[in-house]
Structure formats: structure tokens, C-alpha cells
Amino acid sequence: MKSIFTFILAFASFVTFAQQDFQGKATYMSKTSIDLNNFARGGEQLSEARKKQIQERMKSQLEKTFILDFDKASSLYKEDAKLEAPTTGGGGRGRGFGGFSSGGIKYKNTKDKVALESTEFFGKKFLISDEMEQPAWELGAETKQIGNYLCYKATLLKDANPLDFSNFRRPGGNEDKKEEEKEKEVKQTLVTAWYTPQIPVSNGPGEYWGLPGLILEINEGTTTILCTEIVLNPSEKASIEAPTKGKKITREKYTETVTKKMEELRQNFQNRGRGGNRGGGGRF
């Protein structure tokens, strides 16, 4: 009886994905944790009440919902737009780096090996291109159930993202300099993915792809991205097309640009703390 049920399920999946106009929609919840125990203000550790206040203010950055629209080869991944209450100094946008960076759209085509991200930083739009080399996933035999789907484990070592928001820290004194030296030594991070062959598309949230099934969960550092809902062949089809707006730039060059700008802001912040110039930094 079990073998008959398995055959019917496999046949139904084959029919679903054999359709020429096949499309799916997956909703992901992203959550990042931060350790405030090492944060200090005026040389004193933050109180528990202050830590809670900071976490509440950063909640819009640390907990987000994303939508992945996908077909057999391509996908669009973007933050689910929500009307949020205005935040102090952020203009109500609640974006990264205190409103300096806005959420973007990530496009992937695993067949043509095209990866583009349309985003905005400091009021300027960029169209970032990424190289799509096959990720060196290590496939495991461990399984777990996510919703109605049986998922398999895969792991990957990748270069740490220098622009990871969870690594952003208020500048300080010599202790911060020591921490910076330690961070320079951390060049790779372990990524754990859970994918399901029941949805045989080599795609997933964010920049992740390259497995024999849709990735339903990603664990990277202090961030977990978990699929909470999947709709196959939705009644309303999404337009999955590569973005075209923004200044064309490579990922490497974009990282250099943002890093340079953030360093300018860091220096300005320190200068203001010493009673120096309140200038807003140079252009980029």
C-alpha cells in the first residue's frame, strides 16, 4: 500500500513539473540573532533593559519575510512589502544600516548562469552582477520534514560576506581594533541547507542554488531562513524577468564602494564624538 502511495505521489509531481508554464511561489522567514554582550557604551556593559530596547529597534532588520517566485530555471527573490511604523531617523523605511540601504530584488537563472541584484545604497540604485559557479555542496544522508516535504541536508563552505549586517558594530577603542583583527582571520563560514527533491528545481532563497531540489531552509552563521509556505502553479503567475534598473557594477566593486562609504561614516562618527567636524562624508 505504501509503495502504491509513493508511486502516485511521484507521478503527480512528474505531471506538475512537466508543465511548460510551471511556476511556484515560496514564502521564507529570515531571522538573525545578535550578541549584545560584547557591546559597551562609555566603557560600561549594556543593561538588560538597554539590550532589549536595542533588539526591539533592530527587529525590522533582524526579522524579515521574503517571497521567491520561481519556474524551472529562473527566480526572483524579494522582501515582502509591508507597511511599517516610522522609525527614528529612518524615514519609516526600516532598512539596513539605519536607512542607508534598501531591500533589493535578486534574480537568478540557473540555466544561463545569470545572477543580478537590483538594490539601492545611499539613494543611488545599483545593478549588481554575480558570477554563477556551481556551488561545492557536500550532500548528506540526514533528512528532516519541513511542512509536507521531505528534505535532505547539504553543507557548503563559502567566503564570509563582508557586508553582513549582523557583523556591523558600533566603533569603539582598542578593544574594537582587536576584534577587527580577529574578524579579518575569519574568511569562510559554514552554510547548512535543507532541500527537497519533491520540488526538482535547482533554486533557493537569496543567492543559494545548485542542489537537486528547492532549498527550504538555510542556516548561515547567526541567520536562519525558513520556508513557511509553498504554492505550486498559483492562479496568478508572477513575471520572472531580470531587473534592468541601476548602475551596472560587479559584486566585488559594489562591496568596495559600500565598505569605503561605511568607513567614511565611521570616521565622521568618531570625529563627532571628539567634537570634530559634523560633515556628512564624501560622495561616491
PyMOL commands that set and color helices and strands:
alter all, ss='L'
color gray80, all
select helices_A, chain A and resi 2-18+48-57+59-62+96-99+165-167+174-185+251-273
alter helices_A, ss='H'
color red, helices_A
select strands_A, chain A and resi 24-32+40-41+44-45+63-70+74-79+101-109+114-121+124-130+138-146+149-159+188-196+214-220+223-232+247-250
alter strands_A, ss='S'
color yellow, strands_A
deselect
rebuild
show_as cartoon
